[in-house]
Amino acid sequence: MEALGVIGTLFIITAFTMNGERRIRTLDLIGAALFVVYGITIRSFSTILLNAILVATQAFKLLRRRAD
């Protein structure tokens, strides 16, 4: 399960190196979603909470941007 956390980390780090808001938000959303699953597997409420909020925020921003 540690690999899931590492993959999530790689998505988030990659997002920081990208240009373009949509690409950054998409990669961050994927990374945060992986961290939610990771948090569930290790039973870490703080990891789940933080990343669930990030997933919701990024999804909202992506959907709002799409509507514009």
C-alpha positions as CSV (number, residue, x, y, z in Angstrom):
1,M,0.0,0.0,0.0
2,E,3.0,2.3,0.5
3,A,3.3,2.4,-3.3
4,L,-0.2,4.0,-3.5
5,G,1.1,6.9,-1.4
6,V,4.3,7.2,-3.5
7,I,2.2,7.3,-6.7
8,G,-0.1,10.0,-5.2
9,T,3.0,12.0,-4.2
10,L,4.4,11.7,-7.8
11,F,1.1,13.0,-9.3
12,I,1.1,16.0,-6.9
13,I,4.8,16.8,-7.5
14,T,4.3,16.6,-11.2
15,A,1.3,19.0,-11.0
16,F,3.7,21.6,-9.4
17,T,6.0,21.3,-12.5
18,M,3.3,21.8,-15.1
19,N,1.9,24.8,-16.8
20,G,-1.7,25.3,-17.4
21,E,-4.4,25.4,-14.7
22,R,-6.5,22.5,-16.1
23,R,-3.4,20.2,-16.2
24,I,-2.3,21.2,-12.7
25,R,-5.7,20.8,-11.2
26,T,-6.3,17.4,-13.0
27,L,-3.0,15.9,-11.8
28,D,-3.5,17.3,-8.3
29,L,-7.0,15.8,-8.2
30,I,-5.7,12.4,-9.2
31,G,-2.9,12.6,-6.6
32,A,-5.3,13.6,-3.9
33,A,-7.8,10.8,-4.8
34,L,-5.0,8.3,-4.5
35,F,-4.1,9.7,-1.1
36,V,-7.8,9.3,-0.1
37,V,-7.5,5.6,-0.9
38,Y,-4.2,5.4,0.8
39,G,-5.6,7.1,3.9
40,I,-8.4,4.6,4.0
41,T,-6.0,1.7,3.8
42,I,-3.8,3.0,6.6
43,R,-6.8,4.3,8.6
44,S,-5.5,7.8,8.8
45,F,-8.5,10.2,9.2
46,S,-6.4,13.3,8.7
47,T,-5.0,12.1,5.4
48,I,-8.5,11.2,4.2
49,L,-10.0,14.5,5.3
50,L,-7.3,16.7,3.8
51,N,-7.3,14.9,0.5
52,A,-11.1,14.5,0.2
53,I,-11.3,18.3,0.6
54,L,-8.7,18.8,-2.1
55,V,-10.5,16.4,-4.5
56,A,-13.8,18.3,-4.0
57,T,-12.0,21.6,-4.4
58,Q,-10.2,20.6,-7.6
59,A,-13.3,18.9,-9.1
60,F,-15.3,22.0,-8.4
61,K,-12.7,24.3,-9.9
62,L,-12.4,22.1,-13.0
63,L,-16.1,21.9,-13.5
64,R,-16.6,25.6,-13.0
65,R,-13.8,26.4,-15.5
66,R,-15.4,24.0,-18.0
67,A,-18.7,25.9,-17.7
68,D,-17.0,29.2,-18.5
